[in-house]
């Protein structure tokens, strides 16, 4: 019974990585808009850089 539980948990984890492949790449917007790239820092305010036009 314990092995079945572990298999089910591993399948759920694998399914979540398949369903949400860029889950770790989600970044907060910080209110500047899509043309800004903001990176949070451990201490202090986030650092935001305006993206170049394409």
C-alpha positions in Angstrom: 0.0 0.0 0.0 2.9 2.4 0.8 4.5 1.7 -2.6 1.3 2.6 -4.4 1.1 5.9 -2.5 4.6 6.8 -3.5 3.9 5.9 -7.2 0.8 8.1 -7.1 2.6 11.0 -5.6 5.5 10.7 -8.1 2.9 10.6 -11.0 1.2 13.7 -9.6 4.6 15.5 -9.5 5.5 14.5 -13.0 2.0 15.5 -14.3 2.4 19.0 -12.6 5.8 19.5 -14.3 4.3 18.5 -17.6 1.2 20.7 -17.2 3.1 23.7 -15.9 6.5 23.5 -17.6 7.5 27.2 -16.9 6.2 27.3 -13.3 9.6 28.4 -12.0 9.9 31.2 -14.6 6.8 33.1 -13.4 8.0 36.6 -12.3 6.0 39.2 -10.5 5.1 42.2 -12.7 5.7 44.8 -9.9 3.3 47.2 -11.8 5.6 48.4 -14.5 4.1 46.6 -17.4 5.2 43.9 -19.9 8.0 46.0 -21.3 9.9 45.9 -18.0 12.0 42.9 -16.7 12.1 43.0 -12.8 14.3 40.8 -10.7 13.7 40.5 -7.0 16.8 40.7 -4.7 17.1 39.2 -1.3 17.4 42.5 0.5 16.0 45.7 -0.9 13.9 46.7 -3.8 13.6 44.8 -7.0 15.9 45.8 -9.9 13.9 46.6 -13.0 15.3 47.0 -16.6 13.3 48.3 -19.5 13.3 45.8 -22.4 14.6 47.0 -25.8 12.0 47.5 -28.5 11.8 44.9 -31.2 
